[in-house]
Amino acid sequence: MTREHEYTAGGGDSESPPPTRASATETSGGYDSGEIEYLDDGSVSIPIIDEELVVYKRLVVRERVIVRKDAEIEHRRIETELRRERLEYKEEGDARLT
C-alpha cells in the first residue's frame, strides 16, 4: 500500500504533521519505530521501508491421539509339569518334628 502525504516545513501555521506508522520494524541496527521523526534542527527523518520475506518453522498441534487401557481377562487351559520338592527326614535321638 502506498500513501501520499503533503507537508510544508516551516511557516509556523497550525498544519498537522503527516500520519506516522504505528508498528515497529526491525533494522540491521535494532528496531526502528517506522514513524516520521522531527529532529531538533528542524529537519524531518522519514523512514524508507523494504519488505523482506521471513520464513521459519514452529511446532503446531495438528491432531491428538487418545490412548486408553482396558483390562481383558483371558482363560486358557495349559498342560505342563510342575516341579515339587519333597523332604525326607529321619528322627534320631530325642529330636522330634512338630
Secondary structure by P-SEA (a helix, b strand, c coil): cbbbbbbbccccccccccccccbbbbccccccccccccccccbbbbbbbbbbbbbbbbbbbcbbbbbbbbbbbbbbbbbbbbbbbbbbbbbccccccc
